[in-house]
Amino acid sequence: MTRLEVSLGLKYSTQAMVESVERSYGVVVNSFVELEPEYAELYRKNGRRAYYVGPLSLSTKDEAEKADRGKKFNPELEGLITWLDKEEENSAVYACFGSLNEFSADQLREIALGLEASGQLFVWAVRDINRQNEAEWLPEDFEERVKGKGVVIRGWAPQIAILNHRAVGGFLTHCGWNSTLESISAGVPMVTWPVDYEQFVNEKLVAQVLDIGVSIEREGKKVVKAKEIAKAVKNVMGEGEEAEERRMRARKYAVKARAAMEESSGSSYLEMNRMIEEIREHSHRTANI
């Protein structure tokens, strides 16, 4: 498939999505009202029905299930949680850029060196596509140098379990919405590094509106250097007043996220009930026309 065909495909799929939204009865949103009340109100004032029923990542409360999910597909995960159990609270940063984003070998090398230079414990999940030609992107003797300080996971990682572990105090992320909401739900501040699509908008929400994240300094599509990565990680993981206030804000949003999902009283629980009732009434009316 050519670059033009990919571009046209994205164009028409986006157009179809917009048209579908315009024809729909309403929109179901994986978010919660307390996270972005002004935006929720603005959307409704524009005449659109929206139901905020998230964070969906909190629908599974069994921590053991979260940790074990997918483990049979990736034997490298054995011992990861045990290793984190031995570390101090908020001492490790988790780095993951989702399943769709692909970095160059040069960029992956800078990420590795940046995590090492930060001086923080880390868990770095590298997507499957980058497992080939490791010699091109993984610095020589890297895993030996960071042994006991960092873990490189190749492929799938139990992200929700990692983010909710007490030892994890920061998340280096591409700002995909699922990852962003999972970090918010865990009360973990973020180092933001959007790559594509709506991720840049999500970054502004995290770093500028909610003030629970720090943006990595970058220039267009140029390779982000290790020093900039290390600088942002140190900022989020630091012990100063600014970092502690950021952690406190993140924890407050985590409390709100969990409250939203509470049965009978949570805003997302009530939104789900409202959606069911309104769709039921709508179906009844249209059936009698």
C-alpha positions as CSV (number, residue, x, y, z in Angstrom):
1,M,0.0,0.0,0.0
2,T,1.4,3.4,-1.0
3,R,1.6,6.5,1.3
4,L,-1.1,8.1,-0.9
5,E,-3.4,5.1,-0.4
6,V,-2.9,5.2,3.4
7,S,-3.6,8.9,3.4
8,L,-6.8,8.5,1.4
9,G,-7.8,5.6,3.6
10,L,-7.4,7.7,6.7
11,K,-9.3,10.6,5.1
12,Y,-12.3,8.5,4.1
13,S,-12.4,6.5,7.4
14,T,-12.4,9.8,9.3
15,Q,-15.1,11.2,7.1
16,A,-17.2,8.1,7.7
17,M,-16.7,8.3,11.4
18,V,-17.8,12.0,11.5
19,E,-20.9,11.2,9.4
20,S,-21.7,8.3,11.7
21,V,-21.5,10.5,14.8
22,E,-23.8,13.1,13.2
23,R,-26.4,10.4,12.5
24,S,-26.1,8.8,15.9
25,Y,-28.5,9.2,18.8
26,G,-25.5,10.0,21.1
27,V,-21.9,9.4,22.0
28,V,-20.6,7.0,24.7
29,V,-17.3,8.4,26.2
30,N,-14.6,6.5,28.1
31,S,-14.1,9.4,30.6
32,F,-15.8,10.8,33.6
33,V,-17.5,14.1,34.2
34,E,-15.3,15.2,37.1
35,L,-12.2,14.9,34.9
36,E,-13.4,17.4,32.3
37,P,-16.6,19.1,33.4
38,E,-16.3,22.2,31.3
39,Y,-15.9,20.2,28.1
40,A,-18.7,17.9,29.0
41,E,-21.0,20.8,29.6
42,L,-19.9,22.5,26.4
43,Y,-20.6,19.4,24.3
44,R,-24.1,19.1,25.8
45,K,-24.8,22.8,25.2
46,N,-24.1,22.2,21.5
47,G,-27.0,19.8,21.5
48,R,-25.2,16.5,21.5
49,R,-26.1,13.6,23.8
50,A,-23.0,12.3,25.6
51,Y,-22.7,9.6,28.2
52,Y,-19.5,9.6,30.3
53,V,-19.2,6.0,31.6
54,G,-15.5,5.6,32.4
55,P,-12.8,5.0,33.3
56,L,-13.5,1.5,31.8
57,S,-10.1,0.3,33.1
58,L,-11.6,0.4,36.6
59,S,-14.4,-2.0,35.7
60,T,-12.0,-4.9,36.6
61,K,-11.2,-4.6,40.3
62,D,-9.3,-7.9,40.7
63,E,-5.6,-6.8,40.8
64,A,-4.4,-10.4,40.4
65,E,-6.4,-10.7,37.2
66,K,-4.9,-7.5,35.9
67,A,-1.3,-8.7,36.7
68,D,-1.8,-12.1,35.2
69,R,-3.7,-11.0,32.0
70,G,-1.6,-12.0,29.0
71,K,1.3,-13.3,31.0
72,K,1.1,-16.6,29.2
73,F,2.0,-14.8,26.0
74,N,5.1,-13.1,27.4
75,P,7.3,-15.2,29.7
76,E,9.5,-12.1,30.3
77,L,6.8,-10.8,32.6
78,E,7.6,-13.5,35.2
79,G,9.1,-11.8,38.2
80,L,8.4,-8.2,37.1
81,I,5.8,-7.5,39.9
82,T,8.0,-9.3,42.4
83,W,10.9,-7.0,41.5
84,L,8.7,-4.0,41.9
85,D,7.5,-5.3,45.3
86,K,11.0,-4.9,46.6
87,E,11.4,-1.2,45.6
88,E,10.4,2.0,47.4
89,E,7.2,3.9,46.7
90,N,7.3,6.2,43.7
91,S,10.8,5.1,42.8
92,A,10.2,3.7,39.3
93,V,9.1,5.2,36.0
94,Y,7.1,3.1,33.5
95,A,7.7,3.8,29.8
96,C,5.4,2.7,27.0
97,F,4.3,4.2,23.7
98,G,1.3,2.0,22.8
99,S,0.9,-0.7,20.2
100,L,0.7,1.5,17.1
101,N,3.6,3.9,17.4
102,E,6.9,3.0,15.8
103,F,10.2,4.8,16.6
104,S,13.4,4.8,14.6
105,A,16.4,2.9,15.8
106,D,18.1,6.2,16.7
107,Q,15.1,7.3,18.7
108,L,14.8,4.0,20.6
109,R,18.5,4.3,21.5
110,E,18.0,7.8,22.9
111,I,15.1,6.5,25.0
112,A,17.2,3.8,26.4
113,L,20.1,6.2,27.2
114,G,17.6,8.8,28.6
115,L,16.0,6.3,31.0
116,E,19.5,5.2,32.1
117,A,20.7,8.8,32.5
118,S,17.6,9.7,34.6
119,G,19.0,7.7,37.5
120,Q,15.5,6.3,38.1
121,L,14.4,2.7,38.3
122,F,12.4,1.9,35.2
123,V,10.2,-0.5,33.3
124,W,10.3,0.0,29.6
125,A,7.8,-1.8,27.3
126,V,9.0,-2.0,23.7
127,R,6.4,-3.0,21.1
128,D,6.8,-6.2,19.2
129,I,7.7,-4.6,15.8
130,N,10.9,-3.2,17.4
131,R,12.2,-6.5,18.6
132,Q,13.9,-7.1,15.3
133,N,17.5,-5.9,14.8
134,E,18.0,-5.1,18.5
135,A,21.7,-4.4,17.9
136,E,20.7,-1.3,15.9
137,W,18.8,0.4,18.8
138,L,19.7,-1.2,22.1
139,P,23.0,0.2,23.4
140,E,25.7,-2.3,23.8
141,D,25.7,-4.0,27.3
142,F,22.7,-1.8,28.2
143,E,20.7,-4.4,30.1
144,E,23.9,-5.5,31.9
145,R,24.5,-1.9,33.0
146,V,20.9,-1.4,34.2
147,K,20.5,-4.8,35.8
148,G,18.6,-4.4,39.1
149,K,17.7,-0.8,38.1
150,G,15.7,-1.3,34.9
151,V,13.7,-3.9,33.0
152,V,13.1,-4.0,29.3
153,I,9.8,-5.8,28.3
154,R,9.6,-6.9,24.7
155,G,6.0,-7.0,23.6
156,W,2.9,-6.9,25.8
157,A,3.0,-5.6,29.3
158,P,0.4,-5.6,32.1
159,Q,0.1,-1.8,32.0
160,I,-2.8,-1.4,34.4
161,A,-1.1,-3.6,37.1
162,I,2.2,-1.7,36.6
163,L,0.7,1.7,36.8
164,N,-1.2,0.8,40.0
165,H,1.9,-0.6,41.7
166,R,3.0,1.5,44.6
167,A,6.6,1.6,43.3
168,V,5.6,3.3,40.1
169,G,5.6,7.1,40.4
170,G,5.7,8.2,36.8
171,F,4.6,7.2,33.3
172,L,6.5,8.1,30.1
173,T,3.6,8.0,27.6
174,H,2.5,8.8,24.0
175,C,-0.7,10.2,25.5
176,G,-3.1,7.8,23.8
177,W,-6.4,8.2,25.5
178,N,-6.6,4.7,27.1
179,S,-3.1,5.1,28.5
180,T,-3.8,8.6,29.7
181,L,-7.0,7.6,31.5
182,E,-5.3,4.5,33.0
183,S,-2.5,6.7,34.4
184,I,-5.1,9.2,35.8
185,S,-7.0,6.3,37.4
186,A,-3.9,5.1,39.0
187,G,-2.9,8.6,40.3
188,V,0.4,8.5,38.4
189,P,1.9,11.8,36.9
190,M,3.0,11.6,33.3
191,V,5.9,12.5,31.1
192,T,4.0,13.4,27.9
193,W,5.3,12.6,24.4
194,P,2.5,12.6,21.9
195,V,3.2,11.1,18.5
196,D,0.1,11.2,16.4
197,Y,-3.6,11.8,16.1
198,E,-5.5,13.3,19.1
199,Q,-2.5,12.6,21.4
200,F,-1.4,16.2,21.2
201,V,-4.8,17.4,22.5
202,N,-4.5,14.8,25.3
203,E,-1.1,16.2,26.2
204,K,-2.5,19.7,26.6
205,L,-5.2,18.4,28.9
206,V,-2.6,16.5,31.1
207,A,0.2,19.1,31.2
208,Q,-1.7,22.4,30.9
209,V,-5.2,21.9,32.2
210,L,-5.0,19.2,34.8
211,D,-1.3,20.0,35.6
212,I,-0.4,16.4,36.3
213,G,2.3,16.0,33.6
214,V,5.5,17.4,32.2
215,S,6.0,17.7,28.4
216,I,9.3,16.5,26.9
217,E,10.9,19.2,24.9
218,R,11.0,18.3,21.3
219,E,11.3,19.9,17.8
220,G,9.0,18.6,15.1
221,K,9.9,15.1,14.0
222,K,13.6,15.4,15.0
223,V,15.0,12.7,17.3
224,V,14.5,13.6,20.9
225,K,17.9,13.4,22.7
226,A,18.5,11.4,25.8
227,K,19.2,14.5,27.9
228,E,15.7,15.9,27.2
229,I,14.1,12.6,28.1
230,A,16.2,12.3,31.3
231,K,15.3,15.9,32.2
232,A,11.6,15.4,31.9
233,V,11.7,12.1,33.8
234,K,13.7,13.7,36.7
235,N,11.2,16.5,36.8
236,V,8.2,14.2,37.3
237,M,10.0,11.9,39.6
238,G,11.7,14.6,41.7
239,E,11.3,15.3,45.4
240,G,10.8,19.1,45.2
241,E,7.6,21.0,46.1
242,E,6.5,21.2,42.5
243,A,6.8,17.5,41.9
244,E,5.0,16.7,45.2
245,E,2.1,19.0,44.3
246,R,1.8,17.3,40.9
247,R,1.6,13.9,42.6
248,M,-1.0,15.2,45.0
249,R,-3.2,16.5,42.1
250,A,-2.8,13.1,40.3
251,R,-3.9,11.2,43.4
252,K,-6.9,13.5,43.8
253,Y,-8.0,12.7,40.2
254,A,-7.5,9.0,40.9
255,V,-9.9,9.3,43.9
256,K,-12.5,11.0,41.7
257,A,-12.1,8.3,39.0
258,R,-12.8,5.6,41.4
259,A,-15.7,7.5,42.9
260,A,-17.2,7.9,39.5
261,M,-17.4,4.1,39.0
262,E,-19.0,3.4,42.4
263,E,-22.2,1.4,42.1
264,S,-25.4,3.3,42.7
265,S,-23.7,6.7,43.5
266,G,-20.9,7.2,41.0
267,S,-21.4,9.7,38.1
268,S,-20.4,7.2,35.5
269,Y,-22.7,4.5,37.0
270,L,-25.5,7.0,36.9
271,E,-24.6,8.0,33.3
272,M,-24.8,4.4,32.2
273,N,-28.2,4.1,33.7
274,R,-29.3,7.3,32.1
275,M,-28.1,6.1,28.7
276,I,-30.0,2.8,29.1
277,E,-33.2,4.6,30.0
278,E,-33.0,7.2,27.3
279,I,-32.3,4.6,24.6
280,R,-35.1,2.5,25.9
281,E,-37.5,5.4,25.7
282,H,-36.3,6.4,22.3
283,S,-36.7,2.8,21.0
284,H,-40.2,2.7,22.4
285,R,-41.2,6.0,20.7
286,T,-39.7,5.1,17.4
287,A,-41.4,1.7,17.5
288,N,-44.8,3.4,17.8
289,I,-44.3,5.8,15.0
